[in-house]
Amino acid sequence: MNLSFSAPRETRLWFIYHFLGESPDTGREDFSPEVHAVVSQTEQFLHKATVTKGKTFLRPTPSDGGSFDDVEPVEKAINKDDLSPREVGNYGELPQVKEPGEEQDSIAVFNQLVGMGLLECYEPYYLSTLDDYDGFLKYNPDKVPSGLRDVLPGSSDPSGSEKNITVEFKREGVDIIKHVVNETRKWSEMDLLVCWNLGGQSDNDNSIDASKEWGGDEITFRQPTSQEDRLYAGVTHIAQLVSKGDVPLHTIELSSLIAKFNEEGPEDNNDE
């Protein structure tokens, strides 16, 4: 059976379902809701089970279509570019020594900023590499430090549900589009995207800081227009997907957060 997909350089794992006595509705050109219900309730389980059992003999391929290297960890660490600057205003120096090159580095820097106090308003409940989404945070507006409030203020009164945050991490923010197009993430179920940088292409004429087309869709990033638009303190950008209209995905670009805070932060950044 010949299976194809329009997204470039993506290797997909296909599951073929065979339903006896079922055929597409010719009017809707689709299968019945009952068929879709069976698929939606089993595909994630099958995917996880297959990947887990295949770890002993399958080697994953990077999403950029490249290949893994065999460089020793110590050599790879030495050859990575130094992170500069590491200072974050008067909050001190980031423990991170090298510039983030992987998604896991973005997670590390985010957690370091939480521990240093700059992003202590984000309370991590759990982070996972196995669940459908990368983690869950609680947003506490009462713990926004004065320095962050002065530079990147959020809404003064977020609702109870808005304080519950499903978070996704990326090294480059634009790459989240791949998960949405591939239907491994739902745009409406993500509340916060944290990345090291946005990546993609910029369009200053249209106030677009970054964009990327992929798989027939396009993601764009713009700067918030107000603290209500920002919603969460520390958010640097608002992501939007063409296919999802005006539904926003609040984004923290860690590199620009650090740079902006160093440039505009007050002299006394730490709350007593």
Secondary structure as a PSIPRED ss2 file (coil, helix, strand):
# PSIPRED VFORMAT (PSIPRED V4.0)

   1 M C   1.000  0.000  0.000
   2 N C   1.000  0.000  0.000
   3 L C   1.000  0.000  0.000
   4 S C   1.000  0.000  0.000
   5 F C   1.000  0.000  0.000
   6 S C   1.000  0.000  0.000
   7 A C   1.000  0.000  0.000
   8 P C   1.000  0.000  0.000
   9 R C   1.000  0.000  0.000
  10 E C   1.000  0.000  0.000
  11 T C   1.000  0.000  0.000
  12 R C   1.000  0.000  0.000
  13 L C   1.000  0.000  0.000
  14 W C   1.000  0.000  0.000
  15 F C   1.000  0.000  0.000
  16 I C   1.000  0.000  0.000
  17 Y C   1.000  0.000  0.000
  18 H C   1.000  0.000  0.000
  19 F C   1.000  0.000  0.000
  20 L C   1.000  0.000  0.000
  21 G C   1.000  0.000  0.000
  22 E C   1.000  0.000  0.000
  23 S C   1.000  0.000  0.000
  24 P C   1.000  0.000  0.000
  25 D E   0.000  0.000  1.000
  26 T C   1.000  0.000  0.000
  27 G C   1.000  0.000  0.000
  28 R C   1.000  0.000  0.000
  29 E C   1.000  0.000  0.000
  30 D E   0.000  0.000  1.000
  31 F C   1.000  0.000  0.000
  32 S C   1.000  0.000  0.000
  33 P H   0.000  1.000  0.000
  34 E H   0.000  1.000  0.000
  35 V H   0.000  1.000  0.000
  36 H H   0.000  1.000  0.000
  37 A H   0.000  1.000  0.000
  38 V H   0.000  1.000  0.000
  39 V H   0.000  1.000  0.000
  40 S H   0.000  1.000  0.000
  41 Q H   0.000  1.000  0.000
  42 T H   0.000  1.000  0.000
  43 E H   0.000  1.000  0.000
  44 Q H   0.000  1.000  0.000
  45 F H   0.000  1.000  0.000
  46 L H   0.000  1.000  0.000
  47 H H   0.000  1.000  0.000
  48 K H   0.000  1.000  0.000
  49 A H   0.000  1.000  0.000
  50 T H   0.000  1.000  0.000
  51 V H   0.000  1.000  0.000
  52 T H   0.000  1.000  0.000
  53 K H   0.000  1.000  0.000
  54 G H   0.000  1.000  0.000
  55 K C   1.000  0.000  0.000
  56 T C   1.000  0.000  0.000
  57 F C   1.000  0.000  0.000
  58 L C   1.000  0.000  0.000
  59 R C   1.000  0.000  0.000
  60 P C   1.000  0.000  0.000
  61 T C   1.000  0.000  0.000
  62 P C   1.000  0.000  0.000
  63 S C   1.000  0.000  0.000
  64 D C   1.000  0.000  0.000
  65 G C   1.000  0.000  0.000
  66 G C   1.000  0.000  0.000
  67 S C   1.000  0.000  0.000
  68 F C   1.000  0.000  0.000
  69 D C   1.000  0.000  0.000
  70 D C   1.000  0.000  0.000
  71 V C   1.000  0.000  0.000
  72 E C   1.000  0.000  0.000
  73 P H   0.000  1.000  0.000
  74 V H   0.000  1.000  0.000
  75 E H   0.000  1.000  0.000
  76 K H   0.000  1.000  0.000
  77 A H   0.000  1.000  0.000
  78 I H   0.000  1.000  0.000
  79 N H   0.000  1.000  0.000
  80 K C   1.000  0.000  0.000
  81 D C   1.000  0.000  0.000
  82 D E   0.000  0.000  1.000
  83 L C   1.000  0.000  0.000
  84 S C   1.000  0.000  0.000
  85 P C   1.000  0.000  0.000
  86 R C   1.000  0.000  0.000
  87 E E   0.000  0.000  1.000
  88 V C   1.000  0.000  0.000
  89 G H   0.000  1.000  0.000
  90 N H   0.000  1.000  0.000
  91 Y H   0.000  1.000  0.000
  92 G C   1.000  0.000  0.000
  93 E E   0.000  0.000  1.000
  94 L C   1.000  0.000  0.000
  95 P C   1.000  0.000  0.000
  96 Q C   1.000  0.000  0.000
  97 V C   1.000  0.000  0.000
  98 K E   0.000  0.000  1.000
  99 E C   1.000  0.000  0.000
 100 P C   1.000  0.000  0.000
 101 G C   1.000  0.000  0.000
 102 E C   1.000  0.000  0.000
 103 E H   0.000  1.000  0.000
 104 Q H   0.000  1.000  0.000
 105 D H   0.000  1.000  0.000
 106 S H   0.000  1.000  0.000
 107 I H   0.000  1.000  0.000
 108 A H   0.000  1.000  0.000
 109 V H   0.000  1.000  0.000
 110 F H   0.000  1.000  0.000
 111 N H   0.000  1.000  0.000
 112 Q H   0.000  1.000  0.000
 113 L H   0.000  1.000  0.000
 114 V H   0.000  1.000  0.000
 115 G H   0.000  1.000  0.000
 116 M H   0.000  1.000  0.000
 117 G C   1.000  0.000  0.000
 118 L C   1.000  0.000  0.000
 119 L C   1.000  0.000  0.000
 120 E C   1.000  0.000  0.000
 121 C C   1.000  0.000  0.000
 122 Y E   0.000  0.000  1.000
 123 E E   0.000  0.000  1.000
 124 P E   0.000  0.000  1.000
 125 Y E   0.000  0.000  1.000
 126 Y E   0.000  0.000  1.000
 127 L E   0.000  0.000  1.000
 128 S C   1.000  0.000  0.000
 129 T C   1.000  0.000  0.000
 130 L C   1.000  0.000  0.000
 131 D C   1.000  0.000  0.000
 132 D C   1.000  0.000  0.000
 133 Y C   1.000  0.000  0.000
 134 D C   1.000  0.000  0.000
 135 G E   0.000  0.000  1.000
 136 F E   0.000  0.000  1.000
 137 L E   0.000  0.000  1.000
 138 K E   0.000  0.000  1.000
 139 Y E   0.000  0.000  1.000
 140 N C   1.000  0.000  0.000
 141 P H   0.000  1.000  0.000
 142 D H   0.000  1.000  0.000
 143 K H   0.000  1.000  0.000
 144 V C   1.000  0.000  0.000
 145 P C   1.000  0.000  0.000
 146 S H   0.000  1.000  0.000
 147 G H   0.000  1.000  0.000
 148 L H   0.000  1.000  0.000
 149 R H   0.000  1.000  0.000
 150 D H   0.000  1.000  0.000
 151 V H   0.000  1.000  0.000
 152 L C   1.000  0.000  0.000
 153 P C   1.000  0.000  0.000
 154 G C   1.000  0.000  0.000
 155 S C   1.000  0.000  0.000
 156 S C   1.000  0.000  0.000
 157 D C   1.000  0.000  0.000
 158 P C   1.000  0.000  0.000
 159 S C   1.000  0.000  0.000
 160 G C   1.000  0.000  0.000
 161 S H   0.000  1.000  0.000
 162 E H   0.000  1.000  0.000
 163 K H   0.000  1.000  0.000
 164 N E   0.000  0.000  1.000
 165 I E   0.000  0.000  1.000
 166 T E   0.000  0.000  1.000
 167 V E   0.000  0.000  1.000
 168 E E   0.000  0.000  1.000
 169 F E   0.000  0.000  1.000
 170 K E   0.000  0.000  1.000
 171 R E   0.000  0.000  1.000
 172 E E   0.000  0.000  1.000
 173 G H   0.000  1.000  0.000
 174 V H   0.000  1.000  0.000
 175 D H   0.000  1.000  0.000
 176 I H   0.000  1.000  0.000
 177 I H   0.000  1.000  0.000
 178 K H   0.000  1.000  0.000
 179 H H   0.000  1.000  0.000
 180 V H   0.000  1.000  0.000
 181 V H   0.000  1.000  0.000
 182 N C   1.000  0.000  0.000
 183 E C   1.000  0.000  0.000
 184 T C   1.000  0.000  0.000
 185 R C   1.000  0.000  0.000
 186 K C   1.000  0.000  0.000
 187 W H   0.000  1.000  0.000
 188 S H   0.000  1.000  0.000
 189 E H   0.000  1.000  0.000
 190 M C   1.000  0.000  0.000
 191 D C   1.000  0.000  0.000
 192 L E   0.000  0.000  1.000
 193 L E   0.000  0.000  1.000
 194 V E   0.000  0.000  1.000
 195 C E   0.000  0.000  1.000
 196 W E   0.000  0.000  1.000
 197 N E   0.000  0.000  1.000
 198 L C   1.000  0.000  0.000
 199 G C   1.000  0.000  0.000
 200 G C   1.000  0.000  0.000
 201 Q E   0.000  0.000  1.000
 202 S E   0.000  0.000  1.000
 203 D E   0.000  0.000  1.000
 204 N H   0.000  1.000  0.000
 205 D H   0.000  1.000  0.000
 206 N H   0.000  1.000  0.000
 207 S C   1.000  0.000  0.000
 208 I E   0.000  0.000  1.000
 209 D E   0.000  0.000  1.000
 210 A E   0.000  0.000  1.000
 211 S E   0.000  0.000  1.000
 212 K E   0.000  0.000  1.000
 213 E E   0.000  0.000  1.000
 214 W E   0.000  0.000  1.000
 215 G C   1.000  0.000  0.000
 216 G C   1.000  0.000  0.000
 217 D E   0.000  0.000  1.000
 218 E E   0.000  0.000  1.000
 219 I E   0.000  0.000  1.000
 220 T E   0.000  0.000  1.000
 221 F E   0.000  0.000  1.000
 222 R E   0.000  0.000  1.000
 223 Q C   1.000  0.000  0.000
 224 P C   1.000  0.000  0.000
 225 T C   1.000  0.000  0.000
 226 S C   1.000  0.000  0.000
 227 Q H   0.000  1.000  0.000
 228 E H   0.000  1.000  0.000
 229 D H   0.000  1.000  0.000
 230 R H   0.000  1.000  0.000
 231 L C   1.000  0.000  0.000
 232 Y C   1.000  0.000  0.000
 233 A C   1.000  0.000  0.000
 234 G C   1.000  0.000  0.000
 235 V C   1.000  0.000  0.000
 236 T C   1.000  0.000  0.000
 237 H E   0.000  0.000  1.000
 238 I E   0.000  0.000  1.000
 239 A E   0.000  0.000  1.000
 240 Q E   0.000  0.000  1.000
 241 L E   0.000  0.000  1.000
 242 V H   0.000  1.000  0.000
 243 S H   0.000  1.000  0.000
 244 K H   0.000  1.000  0.000
 245 G C   1.000  0.000  0.000
 246 D C   1.000  0.000  0.000
 247 V C   1.000  0.000  0.000
 248 P E   0.000  0.000  1.000
 249 L E   0.000  0.000  1.000
 250 H E   0.000  0.000  1.000
 251 T E   0.000  0.000  1.000
 252 I E   0.000  0.000  1.000
 253 E E   0.000  0.000  1.000
 254 L H   0.000  1.000  0.000
 255 S H   0.000  1.000  0.000
 256 S H   0.000  1.000  0.000
 257 L H   0.000  1.000  0.000
 258 I H   0.000  1.000  0.000
 259 A H   0.000  1.000  0.000
 260 K H   0.000  1.000  0.000
 261 F H   0.000  1.000  0.000
 262 N H   0.000  1.000  0.000
 263 E H   0.000  1.000  0.000
 264 E H   0.000  1.000  0.000
 265 G C   1.000  0.000  0.000
 266 P C   1.000  0.000  0.000
 267 E C   1.000  0.000  0.000
 268 D C   1.000  0.000  0.000
 269 N C   1.000  0.000  0.000
 270 N C   1.000  0.000  0.000
 271 D C   1.000  0.000  0.000
 272 E C   1.000  0.000  0.000
